[in-house]
Amino acid sequence: MDVLDVESAEQATQAGGDRPRHRRPNRLRRPLRAGLALLGIVVLVFWYALSRDHPPHDPRAYPGSQAQDLPGTLHRYHLGLPDCATGSVRWYRYAQWEADSFYLHFTGDRHCMNQFLVLNGLFLTGERTESAGLPFDGRTTAGFGWPQDPDRRYRTLRRQPGHGEVLVDVDVALYESGESAEVYLHAGIV
C-alpha cells in the first residue's frame, strides 16, 4: 500500500466507521448519460442515411449514375429524346471537377433513330464516318454491357459546338441491322 492510500483509508475510517465511504451517484447522471448516448446513436444513423450512396431512382439509369433525372440531364447537354426511344433508353452521367460525361443507349427502328438524329441536329449537319467497334472508351462502356466487338461496324456522327453555343461535344455511333437500329451516344461538356 502506498502512503497516500493509507492516509486516505485512515481518514475514511475515522469519518464513518470501518469502511471507506463512497459517493452516491447523482440520480440525474444516469439518465443524462443514457440520453446523450441515444442522441449520439440517432445522429450516427441520420448521418449514415444521408451520406450513403443511393441507387438511382430511375431504373433506366446505369448503376453508379450521378444524375437521377433524365429530362434534366438531356436539357443540360442540349439533347432531345423522341418518345419512341423512352421505353428502351439506358443512360449514365458522371460529373466530377472538370470531367462531365453523359452516355446514352436506346434501340428502336430506323424511323426512331432518324427522329433522334433530326431532333439533335445530327442528321443533316453531323460529320459522318464509319468505325470498327464503338468509338468510346471501352473500360467505361464495358460496365454498361455495350458491345466490345472490334469487328462490329458503326456509322458515327459528331456534333461539335459552334460559335456562341454551349460547349457540348456529342459523338453518336449507330448500329443498323435490318429495320432495327441501336443508338450509342457520348456527350461531354468541354
N, C-alpha and C positions, 0 to 999 in steps of 0.2 A: 504494500500500500504506500502511496505517495504521502508526503507530509500534508499536502493540501487536502487530500482525501480524508485523512484522519481528522483534521480540524473541522472540515465540513460535516463529517459524521458526528463528531462530538457536539457541535452546535445544534444539529438536528435532534440529537438525543436529549439535550438539555431543554430544548424548546417544547418537545412534546412526547416524551417517553422514549421507549427503546427504538422505535422505528423512525427512520427519516421521513419527513413529510413530503408528499408530492403535491404539486399544484393540481387542482382540479381543472380539467379542460373547460374552457368557456363554452357554454351551451350554444353560442352563436357561431363558433368557429367551424363546427362540423357541417351545418347547413350551408355556410358560406363557401367552404371548400367544395362541397358537392355541387353547388350552383355554378361555381367557376369551372369545374370540370365539365359539367353538362354544357355550359356555354362554349367552352373550347371544342367540344365534340361537334356541336351544331355548326360552329364556324368552319371547322375542317370539312364536314360533309357538304356544306354550302359551297365552299371553295372548290372541292373536288367536282361537284356537279357542274359548276360554271367553267372550270378550266379544262376539263377533259375534251378530247376531240370528238365532236358529234358527227354521226354519219349524215350524209346529205339527206335533206328532206325529200328531194325529187328523186325517185327511184331510177330515173333515166341518167342521172349523173354517175360517172365512173367513181369507184371508191377513191377517196382522198381529194376529191374536187373541193376547192376552196370557195366556190360560189354555190349558193343554194337556189338561185333564181335564174332560170334560163332566159326569160324575156329581158331581164335587166342586163344579163351578160351579153346577149345579142345586141342590145342597144349600145352598150359600152364599146363594142367592136364595130359598130355601124354595119351590122349584118341583119338580114331578114331570113325567116324560115317559112316556106309555104305550108299551108295546112296539110297537104298530102304527106309531109315529112314528119309531122309531130308524133305519129304513132311508133316510128322505128328509130327516132333520134336518140343518140347517146352523146354525152359531152363531158368535158373536163376543163377546169380552169385552174391555173397556177399563177399566183401573183406574189412576188416577194422581191423587195427592193427594186432593182431595175428589170428583173425578168417578169414579164406579164404575158402569159401564153394561154391560148384557148384552142382546144381540139374538139372537133365535132364530126360525127359519122351518122349517116342515115342511108336507108335503102328505099328504093321506090322504082317506078317505071321511068322511062326516058322523058315522058312529059313532066313528071315531078322534078327530075334533075334539071330540065330546061327552065322550069319556073324558078328554081333556086338560083340558077346562073343569071337569069334576066333580073330577078329581084335584087341581086347583089352587084350588078354591073359587070359581071364576068363574061357573059355570053358574047357580047359584041366587042368589048374593049380589052379583054384579057389576052396576054401573050400565051399562045397555045404551043405546047410541045408534048412529046411523049417520053415517058421514063420507064425504065425497068425497075420494078419494085416501088414501094411508096417513097416519096421524096422527103420523108420526115425522119427525125431521129428514132432509130429502131429501138433503142433502150427505153424510150418513153412509150412509144406506141405498142410495144410488145405487152406492156402491162394492161393495155385496153383490149387485147385479143385481136388487134389488127393484123392482117396477113403480113408475114415477113418473107414471102416468096420473091426472090430477086428476078425470077423469070416472068412474073405476072406483069402485064403491060398496063400502064395508066396514062390517060390523057391528062395533062397538067395545065393549069392556068394560074396566073399570078396577077394580083392586083396590088400595085404599089401606090402609096399616097401621092397625090398630085399637089401642086402649089395651092396653099390655103386650106387643104383638107386635114382632118385629124390624122395623125401619123399611125395608121394601122396597115401592116403588111398582111396580105391574105394569100395563102397558097392552097390550091384545091387539086386533088387527084380524083379522077373519075374512072371507075371500072365499069365497063358495059359488057353484059352478057345477054344476048338476045334482046328482049324488051325490058329486062330488069337492069337497074343501074345502082351502083354504090357511090356515095359521095364521101370523101375524106377531106377534112379541112384543118388547117393550122393557121391561126391568126396571132399576130403579136403586135403589141403597141411599141413603136420604135421610140 
